[in-house]
Amino acid sequence: MKTKIFWLVTIILLFSSYAMGNIINVPDDQPTIQAGINTSVDGDTILVQPGTYVENINYNGKNIVVGSLFLITGDTTYISQTIIDGNQNWKVVKFNSGEDSTASLTGFTITNGGGGGIYCHYSSPKLENLIIRDNTGTWGVGIYCRNSSSILLNIMISDNTGFDDPAVGIYSCGGGIYIFDNSNPTLMNVTISRNYGYCGGGIYCENYSNPKLFNILISENITHYGGGICCSNSHPDMVNVTITGNSANFGGGIFCVNNSNPSLVNSILWNNSPQEIYFFQDYDPNSITIVYSDVQNGIDSIVTNDNGVVNWLEGNIDEDPMFVDTLNNNYQLQEGSPCIDAGTPDTVGLNLPPYDLAGNPRISGGRIDMGAYEWQYPNAVDDWQNQSTGNVLFQNYPNPFSNSTTISFNLYKLLSIPMMFRKEIYLEIFNVKGQLVRQLSIDYHSLYISESIEWDGKDKNGKELFDGVYLYRLQVDNYKSELKKMILIK
Protein backbone atom coordinates (compact mmCIF):
# COMPACT_ATOMS: atom_id res chain seq x y z
CA MET A 1 0.00 0.00 0.00
CA LYS A 2 2.81 2.38 0.92
CA THR A 3 4.50 1.66 -2.42
CA LYS A 4 1.28 2.45 -4.32
CA ILE A 5 0.77 5.72 -2.48
CA PHE A 6 4.36 6.68 -3.14
CA TRP A 7 3.91 5.90 -6.83
CA LEU A 8 0.78 8.04 -7.06
CA VAL A 9 2.47 10.97 -5.39
CA THR A 10 5.41 10.50 -7.72
CA ILE A 11 3.14 10.76 -10.76
CA ILE A 12 1.66 13.99 -9.48
CA LEU A 13 4.96 15.60 -8.70
CA LEU A 14 6.68 14.32 -11.83
CA PHE A 15 4.48 16.58 -13.91
CA SER A 16 4.28 19.38 -11.38
CA SER A 17 6.29 22.53 -11.88
CA TYR A 18 7.63 22.06 -8.39
CA ALA A 19 9.33 18.71 -8.67
CA MET A 20 12.45 17.92 -10.63
CA GLY A 21 14.10 15.22 -8.53
CA ASN A 22 13.27 12.69 -5.84
CA ILE A 23 10.39 12.89 -3.37
CA ILE A 24 11.13 12.50 0.31
CA ASN A 25 8.04 11.90 2.43
CA VAL A 26 7.86 13.16 6.01
CA PRO A 27 7.38 11.34 8.31
CA ASP A 28 7.26 8.09 6.26
CA ASP A 29 10.75 8.32 4.75
CA GLN A 30 12.34 10.73 7.23
CA PRO A 31 11.05 11.50 10.76
CA THR A 32 11.47 15.29 10.57
CA ILE A 33 11.52 18.02 7.95
CA GLN A 34 15.16 18.80 8.71
CA ALA A 35 16.10 15.15 8.32
CA GLY A 36 14.44 15.23 4.91
CA ILE A 37 16.38 18.34 3.97
CA ASN A 38 19.64 16.79 5.14
CA THR A 39 19.21 13.77 2.85
CA SER A 40 18.04 15.81 -0.15
CA VAL A 41 19.90 17.23 -3.14
CA ASP A 42 19.03 20.11 -5.45
CA GLY A 43 15.74 19.52 -7.26
CA ASP A 44 14.27 17.21 -4.61
CA THR A 45 10.87 17.71 -2.97
CA ILE A 46 10.17 17.24 0.74
CA LEU A 47 6.47 16.34 1.00
CA VAL A 48 5.15 16.84 4.53
CA GLN A 49 2.03 15.20 5.98
CA PRO A 50 -0.34 17.22 8.21
CA GLY A 51 0.74 17.67 11.83
CA THR A 52 2.79 19.91 14.10
CA TYR A 53 6.56 19.69 13.61
CA VAL A 54 8.44 21.25 16.53
CA GLU A 55 11.73 22.08 14.88
CA ASN A 56 13.82 24.83 13.35
CA ILE A 57 14.78 24.09 9.77
CA ASN A 58 17.64 25.32 7.56
CA TYR A 59 17.79 24.73 3.82
CA ASN A 60 21.61 24.68 4.02
CA GLY A 61 22.04 26.04 0.51
CA LYS A 62 19.87 23.40 -1.15
CA ASN A 63 17.51 24.47 -3.92
CA ILE A 64 14.69 22.15 -2.99
CA VAL A 65 10.94 22.35 -2.46
CA VAL A 66 9.45 21.82 1.00
CA GLY A 67 5.67 21.62 0.87
CA SER A 68 2.62 20.35 2.68
CA LEU A 69 -0.07 18.34 0.87
CA PHE A 70 -1.35 21.69 -0.38
CA LEU A 71 1.44 21.35 -2.94
CA ILE A 72 -0.25 18.44 -4.72
CA THR A 73 -3.93 19.02 -3.87
CA GLY A 74 -4.43 22.78 -3.83
CA ASP A 75 -6.51 22.26 -0.67
CA THR A 76 -5.92 25.35 1.50
CA THR A 77 -6.93 23.54 4.71
CA TYR A 78 -3.52 21.84 4.69
CA ILE A 79 -1.89 25.23 5.30
CA SER A 80 -3.35 25.48 8.80
CA GLN A 81 -3.05 21.73 9.42
CA THR A 82 0.69 21.56 8.70
CA ILE A 83 2.57 23.59 11.30
CA ILE A 84 6.26 24.25 11.81
CA ASP A 85 6.60 25.33 15.46
CA GLY A 86 9.90 26.99 16.36
CA ASN A 87 9.39 26.39 20.09
CA GLN A 88 10.72 29.92 20.76
CA ASN A 89 14.14 28.62 19.68
CA TRP A 90 15.45 31.34 17.32
CA LYS A 91 14.35 31.35 13.63
CA VAL A 92 11.75 28.84 12.47
CA VAL A 93 12.98 28.63 8.84
CA LYS A 94 16.38 29.79 7.58
CA PHE A 95 17.68 30.49 4.08
CA ASN A 96 21.21 31.80 4.51
CA SER A 97 23.43 29.93 2.07
CA GLY A 98 22.65 31.44 -1.32
CA GLU A 99 19.41 29.60 -2.11
CA ASP A 100 17.67 30.94 -5.24
CA SER A 101 14.07 31.07 -6.47
CA THR A 102 14.03 27.32 -7.17
CA ALA A 103 14.14 26.85 -3.39
CA SER A 104 10.53 26.97 -2.26
CA LEU A 105 8.48 26.78 0.94
CA THR A 106 4.75 26.36 0.43
CA GLY A 107 1.63 25.37 2.33
CA PHE A 108 2.58 25.77 6.02
CA THR A 109 1.82 27.70 9.17
CA ILE A 110 5.08 29.14 10.56
CA THR A 111 4.76 29.99 14.24
CA ASN A 112 6.35 30.36 17.68
CA GLY A 113 9.76 31.47 16.52
CA GLY A 114 11.82 33.15 19.22
CA GLY A 115 13.95 35.03 16.70
CA GLY A 116 11.38 35.48 13.95
CA GLY A 117 9.50 33.32 11.46
CA ILE A 118 11.46 33.15 8.18
CA TYR A 119 15.05 34.37 7.68
CA CYS A 120 16.40 35.13 4.19
CA HIS A 121 20.02 36.31 4.24
CA TYR A 122 21.78 36.60 0.86
CA SER A 123 19.16 34.14 -0.40
CA SER A 124 16.09 34.59 -2.60
CA PRO A 125 13.67 31.68 -2.13
CA LYS A 126 10.06 31.52 -3.24
CA LEU A 127 7.67 31.70 -0.28
CA GLU A 128 4.02 31.02 -1.02
CA ASN A 129 0.73 29.97 0.51
CA LEU A 130 1.88 30.49 4.09
CA ILE A 131 0.50 31.70 7.40
CA ILE A 132 3.22 33.38 9.49
CA ARG A 133 1.91 34.25 12.92
CA ASP A 134 2.65 34.55 16.64
CA ASN A 135 6.42 34.84 16.34
CA THR A 136 8.64 37.12 18.41
CA GLY A 137 12.01 38.68 17.69
CA THR A 138 13.80 41.93 16.93
CA TRP A 139 14.53 42.27 13.20
CA GLY A 140 11.92 41.00 10.75
CA VAL A 141 9.64 39.23 13.18
CA GLY A 142 7.52 37.69 10.44
CA ILE A 143 10.03 37.63 7.57
CA TYR A 144 13.62 38.93 7.44
CA CYS A 145 15.08 39.80 4.02
CA ARG A 146 18.67 41.01 3.69
CA ASN A 147 20.24 41.25 0.26
CA SER A 148 17.35 39.16 -0.90
CA SER A 149 14.98 39.28 -3.86
CA SER A 150 12.56 36.67 -2.61
CA ILE A 151 9.13 36.14 -4.16
CA LEU A 152 6.26 36.21 -1.66
CA LEU A 153 2.86 34.98 -2.89
CA ASN A 154 -0.43 34.40 -1.07
CA ILE A 155 0.84 34.95 2.47
CA MET A 156 -0.82 36.02 5.72
CA ILE A 157 1.56 37.67 8.22
CA SER A 158 -0.19 38.46 11.49
CA ASP A 159 0.18 38.88 15.24
CA ASN A 160 3.98 38.90 15.27
CA THR A 161 5.54 40.94 18.08
CA GLY A 162 8.89 42.69 18.08
CA PHE A 163 10.92 42.67 21.28
CA ASP A 164 12.25 46.01 22.60
CA ASP A 165 14.63 46.57 25.50
CA PRO A 166 15.53 50.27 25.72
CA ALA A 167 17.80 49.59 28.69
CA VAL A 168 20.31 47.87 26.42
CA GLY A 169 19.43 49.71 23.21
CA ILE A 170 17.49 46.92 21.50
CA TYR A 171 14.63 48.02 19.26
CA SER A 172 12.67 45.84 16.87
CA CYS A 173 12.25 46.72 13.20
CA GLY A 174 9.71 45.22 10.84
CA GLY A 175 6.97 43.55 12.85
CA GLY A 176 5.66 41.97 9.66
CA ILE A 177 8.61 42.13 7.23
CA TYR A 178 12.11 43.63 7.44
CA ILE A 179 13.61 44.45 4.02
CA PHE A 180 17.26 45.50 4.28
CA ASP A 181 20.51 46.03 2.34
CA ASN A 182 19.75 46.07 -1.40
CA SER A 183 16.77 43.76 -1.09
CA ASN A 184 14.22 43.83 -3.91
CA PRO A 185 11.55 41.25 -3.07
CA THR A 186 8.24 41.00 -4.92
CA LEU A 187 5.12 40.70 -2.78
CA MET A 188 1.80 39.70 -4.31
CA ASN A 189 -1.47 38.92 -2.52
CA VAL A 190 -0.06 39.42 0.97
CA THR A 191 -1.92 40.46 4.13
CA ILE A 192 0.11 42.06 6.93
CA SER A 193 -2.00 42.69 10.03
CA ARG A 194 -1.76 43.23 13.79
CA ASN A 195 2.04 43.13 13.99
CA TYR A 196 4.31 45.26 16.20
CA GLY A 197 7.80 46.61 15.61
CA TYR A 198 9.47 49.72 17.00
CA CYS A 199 10.07 50.90 13.42
CA GLY A 200 7.71 49.65 10.75
CA GLY A 201 4.80 47.81 12.33
CA GLY A 202 3.89 46.24 8.99
CA ILE A 203 6.99 46.65 6.79
CA TYR A 204 10.40 48.24 7.40
CA CYS A 205 12.47 49.04 4.29
CA GLU A 206 16.05 50.18 4.75
CA ASN A 207 19.31 50.85 2.91
CA TYR A 208 18.73 50.81 -0.88
CA SER A 209 15.86 48.33 -0.76
CA ASN A 210 13.18 48.59 -3.43
CA PRO A 211 10.38 46.06 -2.92
CA LYS A 212 7.47 45.79 -5.34
CA LEU A 213 4.06 45.36 -3.72
CA PHE A 214 0.92 44.22 -5.57
CA ASN A 215 -2.47 43.44 -3.98
CA ILE A 216 -1.32 44.09 -0.42
CA LEU A 217 -3.41 44.78 2.71
CA ILE A 218 -1.48 46.42 5.57
CA SER A 219 -3.81 46.94 8.52
CA GLU A 220 -3.92 47.38 12.29
CA ASN A 221 -0.17 47.32 12.84
CA ILE A 222 1.34 49.32 15.70
CA THR A 223 4.72 51.02 16.04
CA HIS A 224 6.54 54.21 16.97
CA TYR A 225 7.65 55.10 13.42
CA GLY A 226 5.62 54.01 10.40
CA GLY A 227 2.60 51.99 11.47
CA GLY A 228 2.04 50.58 7.99
CA ILE A 229 5.44 51.10 6.34
CA CYS A 230 8.66 52.70 7.56
CA CYS A 231 11.06 53.70 4.76
CA SER A 232 14.71 54.58 5.33
CA ASN A 233 16.78 55.23 2.21
CA SER A 234 14.48 52.96 0.21
CA HIS A 235 11.97 53.08 -2.63
CA PRO A 236 9.00 50.69 -2.34
CA ASP A 237 6.71 50.64 -5.39
CA MET A 238 3.12 50.01 -4.33
CA VAL A 239 0.33 49.08 -6.75
CA ASN A 240 -3.19 48.35 -5.47
CA VAL A 241 -2.19 48.50 -1.82
CA THR A 242 -4.61 49.21 1.04
CA ILE A 243 -3.00 50.75 4.14
CA THR A 244 -5.57 51.29 6.88
CA GLY A 245 -6.12 51.27 10.62
CA ASN A 246 -2.41 51.41 11.50
CA SER A 247 -1.09 53.55 14.34
CA ALA A 248 2.24 55.08 15.33
CA ASN A 249 3.73 58.04 17.14
CA PHE A 250 4.82 59.38 13.75
CA GLY A 251 3.44 58.32 10.39
CA GLY A 252 0.52 55.99 11.00
CA GLY A 253 0.41 55.01 7.34
CA ILE A 254 3.88 55.69 5.87
CA PHE A 255 7.01 57.13 7.51
CA CYS A 256 9.90 58.35 5.36
CA VAL A 257 13.45 59.19 6.45
CA ASN A 258 16.87 59.66 4.81
CA ASN A 259 16.18 59.92 1.08
CA SER A 260 13.22 57.57 0.82
CA ASN A 261 11.08 57.72 -2.34
CA PRO A 262 8.00 55.49 -2.18
CA SER A 263 5.34 55.52 -4.90
CA LEU A 264 1.63 54.72 -4.74
CA VAL A 265 -0.60 53.72 -7.64
CA ASN A 266 -4.26 52.68 -7.33
CA SER A 267 -3.90 52.55 -3.55
CA ILE A 268 -5.83 53.55 -0.43
CA LEU A 269 -4.47 55.24 2.71
CA TRP A 270 -7.28 55.68 5.21
CA ASN A 271 -7.80 55.92 8.96
CA ASN A 272 -4.13 55.70 9.90
CA SER A 273 -3.14 57.58 13.05
CA PRO A 274 -1.88 60.23 13.62
CA GLN A 275 -0.83 61.03 10.02
CA GLU A 276 -1.28 59.19 6.76
CA ILE A 277 2.24 60.12 5.59
CA TYR A 278 5.11 61.69 7.56
CA PHE A 279 8.60 62.85 6.54
CA PHE A 280 11.25 62.94 9.26
CA GLN A 281 12.67 66.42 9.68
CA ASP A 282 16.36 65.42 9.73
CA TYR A 283 18.78 63.74 7.30
CA ASP A 284 18.45 63.77 3.49
CA PRO A 285 15.12 64.93 2.02
CA ASN A 286 12.45 62.47 0.89
CA SER A 287 9.83 62.36 -1.83
CA ILE A 288 6.63 60.47 -2.49
CA THR A 289 4.70 60.00 -5.73
CA ILE A 290 0.95 59.41 -5.55
CA VAL A 291 -1.30 58.75 -8.53
CA TYR A 292 -4.90 57.50 -8.80
CA SER A 293 -5.09 56.84 -5.07
CA ASP A 294 -7.47 57.63 -2.20
CA VAL A 295 -5.70 59.45 0.64
CA GLN A 296 -7.64 60.66 3.66
CA ASN A 297 -7.48 64.47 3.92
CA GLY A 298 -5.68 64.57 0.61
CA ILE A 299 -2.35 66.30 0.20
CA ASP A 300 -2.91 68.07 3.53
CA SER A 301 -2.47 64.72 5.32
CA ILE A 302 1.18 64.60 4.27
CA VAL A 303 3.50 66.13 6.86
CA THR A 304 6.76 66.94 5.09
CA ASN A 305 8.45 69.04 7.80
CA ASP A 306 9.97 71.01 4.90
CA ASN A 307 12.18 68.03 4.18
CA GLY A 308 10.96 66.65 0.89
CA VAL A 309 8.68 66.80 -2.13
CA VAL A 310 5.18 65.44 -2.72
CA ASN A 311 4.42 64.52 -6.33
CA TRP A 312 0.63 64.69 -6.17
CA LEU A 313 -0.39 63.56 -9.65
CA GLU A 314 -3.61 62.92 -11.52
CA GLY A 315 -6.58 60.89 -10.35
CA ASN A 316 -6.16 61.24 -6.57
CA ILE A 317 -9.22 61.58 -4.34
CA ASP A 318 -10.09 62.19 -0.70
CA GLU A 319 -13.31 60.25 -0.13
CA ASP A 320 -14.42 57.56 2.30
CA PRO A 321 -13.53 54.29 0.51
CA MET A 322 -16.60 52.62 2.06
CA PHE A 323 -15.03 49.43 3.33
CA VAL A 324 -17.46 46.58 3.89
CA ASP A 325 -16.86 46.02 7.62
CA THR A 326 -13.82 47.50 9.34
CA LEU A 327 -14.89 46.13 12.73
CA ASN A 328 -14.44 42.62 11.34
CA ASN A 329 -11.40 43.47 9.23
CA ASN A 330 -13.20 43.27 5.90
CA TYR A 331 -11.60 45.92 3.71
CA GLN A 332 -13.34 45.04 0.48
CA LEU A 333 -15.37 47.80 -1.17
CA GLN A 334 -19.10 48.34 -0.82
CA GLU A 335 -21.27 49.10 -3.79
CA GLY A 336 -21.07 52.81 -4.46
CA SER A 337 -17.51 53.19 -3.19
CA PRO A 338 -15.70 56.10 -4.89
CA CYS A 339 -12.71 53.76 -5.32
CA ILE A 340 -14.59 51.59 -7.83
CA ASP A 341 -13.45 52.20 -11.42
CA ALA A 342 -11.25 55.04 -10.11
CA GLY A 343 -7.80 53.54 -10.69
CA THR A 344 -5.45 54.36 -13.51
CA PRO A 345 -7.15 54.07 -16.92
CA ASP A 346 -3.97 52.65 -18.43
CA THR A 347 -2.66 49.49 -16.73
CA VAL A 348 0.05 48.79 -19.31
CA GLY A 349 3.35 48.10 -17.62
CA LEU A 350 1.90 47.60 -14.13
CA ASN A 351 2.21 43.80 -14.35
CA LEU A 352 -1.05 43.35 -12.48
CA PRO A 353 -2.02 39.87 -11.32
CA PRO A 354 -5.24 38.48 -12.80
CA TYR A 355 -6.96 38.34 -9.40
CA ASP A 356 -7.20 40.63 -6.41
CA LEU A 357 -6.43 39.76 -2.79
CA ALA A 358 -9.75 37.90 -2.42
CA GLY A 359 -9.45 35.97 -5.67
CA ASN A 360 -11.80 38.22 -7.66
CA PRO A 361 -10.81 38.87 -11.28
CA ARG A 362 -9.20 42.27 -11.78
CA ILE A 363 -10.98 44.79 -14.03
CA SER A 364 -14.15 42.80 -14.56
CA GLY A 365 -15.75 46.10 -15.54
CA GLY A 366 -14.41 49.22 -17.18
CA ARG A 367 -11.46 50.37 -15.03
CA ILE A 368 -9.35 48.92 -12.29
CA ASP A 369 -10.38 49.81 -8.72
CA MET A 370 -8.24 51.39 -6.04
CA GLY A 371 -6.97 49.23 -3.19
CA ALA A 372 -6.22 45.56 -2.68
CA TYR A 373 -9.72 44.41 -3.64
CA GLU A 374 -11.66 44.64 -6.90
CA TRP A 375 -15.39 45.22 -6.39
CA GLN A 376 -17.60 42.57 -8.00
CA TYR A 377 -21.23 42.64 -9.16
CA PRO A 378 -23.68 42.50 -7.37
CA ASN A 379 -21.71 43.56 -4.28
CA ALA A 380 -18.52 42.86 -2.44
CA VAL A 381 -20.26 41.34 0.57
CA ASP A 382 -21.46 38.54 -1.68
CA ASP A 383 -17.98 37.61 -2.82
CA TRP A 384 -19.08 34.48 -4.59
CA GLN A 385 -15.58 33.53 -5.56
CA ASN A 386 -12.99 33.45 -2.80
CA GLN A 387 -10.01 31.30 -3.65
CA SER A 388 -8.61 31.59 -0.12
CA THR A 389 -11.57 29.63 1.28
CA GLY A 390 -11.70 27.15 -1.58
CA ASN A 391 -15.50 27.34 -1.66
CA VAL A 392 -16.00 27.22 -5.42
CA LEU A 393 -14.24 24.19 -6.88
CA PHE A 394 -13.57 21.05 -4.87
CA GLN A 395 -11.27 18.08 -5.26
CA ASN A 396 -12.64 15.34 -7.50
CA TYR A 397 -13.74 12.00 -6.00
CA PRO A 398 -12.59 9.33 -6.28
CA ASN A 399 -9.01 10.37 -6.93
CA PRO A 400 -7.20 8.50 -8.43
CA PHE A 401 -9.97 7.03 -10.62
CA SER A 402 -10.24 4.53 -13.46
CA ASN A 403 -13.63 4.80 -15.15
CA SER A 404 -15.19 8.07 -14.00
CA THR A 405 -14.86 10.74 -11.33
CA THR A 406 -17.19 13.35 -9.86
CA ILE A 407 -16.16 17.00 -9.67
CA SER A 408 -18.17 19.21 -7.32
CA PHE A 409 -18.44 22.98 -7.20
CA ASN A 410 -20.39 25.62 -5.31
CA LEU A 411 -21.89 28.61 -7.09
CA TYR A 412 -24.73 29.62 -4.78
CA LYS A 413 -23.61 33.27 -4.77
CA LEU A 414 -23.81 33.29 -8.55
CA LEU A 415 -27.53 32.52 -8.35
CA SER A 416 -28.19 36.03 -7.00
CA ILE A 417 -27.02 37.53 -10.29
CA PRO A 418 -29.94 38.43 -12.57
CA MET A 419 -30.38 36.13 -15.56
CA MET A 420 -29.37 38.84 -18.03
CA PHE A 421 -25.88 38.91 -16.49
CA ARG A 422 -25.33 35.16 -16.43
CA LYS A 423 -23.01 33.50 -18.87
CA GLU A 424 -22.20 29.94 -19.83
CA ILE A 425 -20.32 27.85 -17.28
CA TYR A 426 -17.72 25.28 -18.28
CA LEU A 427 -15.54 22.73 -16.59
CA GLU A 428 -12.26 22.66 -18.51
CA ILE A 429 -9.88 19.68 -18.39
CA PHE A 430 -6.24 19.94 -19.49
CA ASN A 431 -3.35 17.54 -19.88
CA VAL A 432 -0.02 18.30 -18.20
CA LYS A 433 1.16 20.16 -21.29
CA GLY A 434 -1.66 22.66 -20.76
CA GLN A 435 -3.66 21.43 -23.77
CA LEU A 436 -7.45 21.48 -23.44
CA VAL A 437 -8.70 17.90 -23.82
CA ARG A 438 -12.32 18.29 -22.74
CA GLN A 439 -14.81 21.09 -22.04
CA LEU A 440 -17.97 20.12 -20.16
CA SER A 441 -20.86 22.57 -20.37
CA ILE A 442 -22.91 23.18 -17.22
CA ASP A 443 -26.56 24.29 -17.30
CA TYR A 444 -26.59 27.27 -14.94
CA HIS A 445 -30.39 27.72 -15.20
CA SER A 446 -30.96 24.72 -12.92
CA LEU A 447 -28.09 25.22 -10.47
CA TYR A 448 -28.78 24.72 -6.80
CA ILE A 449 -26.50 25.57 -3.86
CA SER A 450 -24.14 22.74 -4.71
CA GLU A 451 -23.68 20.95 -7.99
CA SER A 452 -21.40 18.35 -9.50
CA ILE A 453 -20.49 16.94 -12.86
CA GLU A 454 -19.11 13.55 -13.88
CA TRP A 455 -16.16 13.03 -16.21
CA ASP A 456 -15.59 9.67 -17.90
CA GLY A 457 -11.89 10.09 -18.63
CA LYS A 458 -12.45 10.67 -22.34
CA ASP A 459 -11.49 13.56 -24.62
CA LYS A 460 -13.87 15.71 -26.68
CA ASN A 461 -14.02 13.02 -29.40
CA GLY A 462 -14.97 10.26 -26.97
CA LYS A 463 -11.52 8.71 -27.06
CA GLU A 464 -10.15 7.28 -23.82
CA LEU A 465 -7.20 9.22 -22.50
CA PHE A 466 -3.90 7.78 -21.30
CA ASP A 467 -3.03 7.27 -17.65
CA GLY A 468 -1.54 10.28 -15.91
CA VAL A 469 -2.17 13.60 -14.27
CA TYR A 470 -4.86 15.96 -15.55
CA LEU A 471 -5.77 19.47 -14.48
CA TYR A 472 -9.21 20.99 -14.23
CA ARG A 473 -10.77 24.37 -13.55
CA LEU A 474 -14.14 26.10 -13.61
CA GLN A 475 -14.77 28.96 -16.04
CA VAL A 476 -17.64 31.44 -15.75
CA ASP A 477 -17.44 34.26 -18.27
CA ASN A 478 -14.09 36.00 -17.56
CA TYR A 479 -13.62 34.24 -14.22
CA LYS A 480 -11.37 31.20 -14.10
CA SER A 481 -10.93 29.21 -10.90
CA GLU A 482 -7.66 27.85 -9.60
CA LEU A 483 -6.38 24.67 -11.23
CA LYS A 484 -6.72 21.36 -9.41
CA LYS A 485 -5.01 18.05 -10.16
CA MET A 486 -6.48 14.56 -10.62
CA ILE A 487 -5.03 11.18 -11.58
CA LEU A 488 -6.42 8.81 -14.22
CA ILE A 489 -5.37 5.16 -13.85
CA LYS A 490 -6.84 2.55 -16.19
WOMOLIN-V642896 format. One record per helix or strand. SS is the DSSP state (H for helix, E for strand). FROM is the first residue (numbers start at 1). LEN is the number of residues. Records with the same first field share a line. If there is no record, write none. Layout:
SS=FROM-LEN + FROM-LEN
//
This chain:
H=2-13 + 33-7 + 70-4 + 77-5 + 166-3 + 298-4 + 326-3 + 387-3 + 414-3 + 419-3 + 444-3
E=23-4 + 30-1 + 45-4 + 51-4 + 57-2 + 65-4 + 82-4 + 93-3 + 104-8 + 118-4 + 126-8 + 136-2 + 139-1 + 143-4 + 151-8 + 161-2 + 165-1 + 170-1 + 173-1 + 177-4 + 186-8 + 196-1 + 199-1 + 203-7 + 212-8 + 222-1 + 225-1 + 229-6 + 237-8 + 247-1 + 250-1 + 254-4 + 261-5 + 268-3 + 273-1 + 277-3 + 286-6 + 294-2 + 302-2 + 308-5 + 317-1 + 323-3 + 330-4 + 355-1 + 361-1 + 393-1 + 397-1 + 401-1 + 405-6 + 425-6 + 436-7 + 450-6 + 458-1 + 464-1 + 468-9 + 479-2 + 484-5
//
